[in-house]
Structures are given as C-alpha cells and as structure tokens.
Amino acid sequence: MVPGDDGYDAARAVWNAMVDRRPALVVRCASSADVAAAIDFARRNDLEIGVRCGGHSVLGISVPDGGLMIDLAGLRTVRVDPEARRASVQGGALLGDLDRAAQRWGLATTAGNVSHTGVGGLTLGGGMGWLARRFGLACDNVISYEIVTADGATLRVSESEHEDLFWGLRGGGGNFGVVTEFEFRLHEIGTDALIIDHTFDIAEAHSAMRRWRDLLSNGVPQQATPLAWVGAMPNSPDVLPQLRNRTVASLGFVWVGDPDEGRRLVPLVAGLGTTLAERVQGLSYLHLQSMDDEWHRPGTRRRYFKGHYLSELSDQAIDAFLSQGADPSAHRTRLAAGSLQGYGGAIAATSDDESAFSHRHAFVEFVASAGWTDPAEDDEQMDAARRFGAALEPFASGVYVNTLADEGESGVRRAYPAAKLARLAALKRRYDPDNVFHLNQNIRPEQ
C-alpha cells in the first residue's frame, strides 16, 4: 500500500494518537518469504524499516516516516496442541488471539494485560503479565522462534539452534530481525480469575500501603500478582459516588486460578486500613485479559509514560509514589496516574544469566502514565509523567525495556547491565551489523 490506497491510513494508525507518520510503503506480509522480500526491497532502495504488530509502543516506532513499514497483520494464526501444551503463534498475532485459542482447553502462557497488544513486541522485550510470578515471563516460555534477519535469511532459533540468538531474543527487543513465529510452552490454569482490591483516600493510603508492602515482603502465593494504583478519579456515572473527584490509592492482588483459593487473601487485604470502597470480583481469565481494552483502544488517546524497577519499596518510595510527583510550589499541577506491579516468584527464580532480560530481582515495577485527547495538553501531560518518574528515580534499580519511551541510549543502558549490553552489541554485529533494525530501543553494533 502507498499513500492514498484503501486501508493505508488504517495500517499506519497505532496505539498512541500522537503518532501521525506516513510511510512511503506499507507491505502486509503473509509469510516469512514476504518479510524477506520486503527487507531486501527496503535495503536496495535505502528505505528505513519499521515493523508493526500491535503498534503499542509510546513512540510509535513501528511507523517509519517516509520509509517501509512491514505490517505483520497477515500473520495472525495461532495453533494449539493441547496434549503437548504448545502453541505456535505467528508474528502478527495479538495477545487476545493467543489467549482465546489456548483457553479452549484451560491453557495459557504469560501474556500482557491488554488483548490487542502484539505478541511479538511484548515477548521480545520480556513480557510481564498476571502469570509471570507463577510461570515466568513470556520470553521464559518461548521454546523456539522463526526469524528473518537483516540479510533475508530465515532461521529457526532455539536452545539447540543459534543458541546465541536464542539468548538475545529473550529480552533484547526487536534488534535482531523480524520474528514470524513463536512456539510457546502452555500451562494448565483453568478459566477463572479473581480481583481483590481496596480503595483508600490518599490521606489514609500511606499506612495502608506500608502494610501492603509488608505482605509482599513476607511472601504471597505465586498465583497472586500484587498491584497498586494511584490517581484522580473522574466525576463520572461509571465511578462510585464516594470516589468521584477524589485522588485515591487502590491496593490489592490479581489471582489466576481457583477463585475459592484466591479468596484466602481477602482477610489480608481487609487488614490494610479504612477504605472508601472494596472489591472482590470473580471473572473469567479472558475477561481479566481484556477488561482494560477500551481504555487502551488504539488511536483514541495521546499517551506518554515513564517507568522504573524498584528493588525495594521503602517508606520514602511509598511517599514518593503517593505524591504522584506533585510540585508543591506550583499553583496548579496536573498529575499523572501511577501503578506498581509485584515481581518475584518464577521471575526471580530464573537465573539472570539465562536471557537478555535483566533486573529479575526487582521487587516491583513502577509506571507513570498519562492519557489525554486534546493536543493543547501535550506538554503539560508529558511533564506530569516526567515529574512522577523523577520522583521515583532515586529509588530505582533499572527499567523494563518495554516501558522505555524517549530516553534513548541512556534508557537502554538502564535496561541492561554493562556486561549484557556488550553481549547484545556483539550479537547485533553478527546478525545486523548495519543496524537495519534500529526503530526500536536500539542496541547499536558499535556499542
């Protein structure tokens, strides 16, 4: 497709409504051979290459302005072998495609929390989700990859084939080629899930959050993912009356599996303090995986965020989180929302040396997020997320590569320790010495 063709504007539209770039050419691929041909054409014609699956990056880096966009939307097939507990997932599949196919047999693998996210982008960066504390990250559950490299070769990559690349693809992002198929290990989880959370007025949240932190420190079952959120509630009929126009903190857990077992956590959450609202909600795993889809619907909001890993959650870090990066000297300060998601369990049990993914011993992952619709608010909204990120930075131990935005090389150096970054750069020199695939959180060959 070229500008003016039917479907061109839909193909170039991505999650972040701030992104409005126009590729010279969009190639919708239906096979690895198509991908190889697109790469060859782009290189011969000196066109910058972007690779689009779900298009969920904040920077919209899958859309090259004036370049060639490889659109993987024609590669969405998911095949499940329920007896072997394996799933073959094409490179353009979305998380919902994988979840729906596997849940027919009560199976799943770790995936993110929004069903229209691309499997490829999530997994290549690591892949956090509600099953990670129990079964490891998405990348920990990949058995093999099919990848088209910068020279047009199609490789099968596994523990026994191209082992160096197998290490790098598990957390190294899209730096080494275009993955056209993933083979995942699946797990029996049933079809049920449970959400347990209590909502506190911000003035009451400090002591409650310390108690929540202590629950995490003392160990909670790996089936439970600790979750905290802070932000301003709108004045909306969809919001409980007692929460409207208030800044609140929500603390609790997401449980996947037998909900009756999960309800054993209810007394623990009930002991956190005096609440404004309480929720114990049983739901299907598929509903859990898609319940935030509307808020994250592509193209509806302008978006920006900042993230950190925290190796511990001190009292001072809790205070900074609940402050949302507020500037006390400002007459009027817009604030971003923020979340914390608990790590540990199977994530930390996997050796840090096994894959490019780093910071496995993080205690929690922090993300400050802003979403808005008016372009006139761009600077104010992004500044709010940056202030929130800056407030937590003194407590940070690193960053998840999939939450990097516009930090550039400094962000990449925070995502990977120096030794890993050197190893990744060596891989880049071997498989993409000309840095053809640089529209990503880029690992340069000469790094």
Secondary structure, DSSP 8 states (H G I E B T S, - for coil): --TTSTTHHHHH--SBTT-----SEEEE-SSHHHHHHHHHHHHHTT--EEEESS---TT-TTS-TTSEEEE-TT---EEEETTTTEEEEETT-BHHHHHHHHHTTTEE----SSTTSBHHHHHHH----TTHHHH--GGGGEEEEEEE-TTS-EEEEESSSSHHHHHHHTTSTTSS-EEEEEEEE-EE--SEEEEEEEEEEGGGHHHHHHHHHHHHHT---TTEEEEEEEEE--S-TTS-GGGTT-EEEEEEEEEES-HHHHGGGHHHHHTT---SEEEEEEEEHHHHHHTTTTTT-TTSBEEEEEEEEES---HHHHHHHHHTT--TT-SS----EEEEEE--THHHHS-GGGSS---TT-SEEEEEEEEES-GGGHHHHHHHHHHHHHHHGGG--B--GGG--S-THHHHHHHS-HHHHHHHHHHHHHH-TT----SSS---TT-
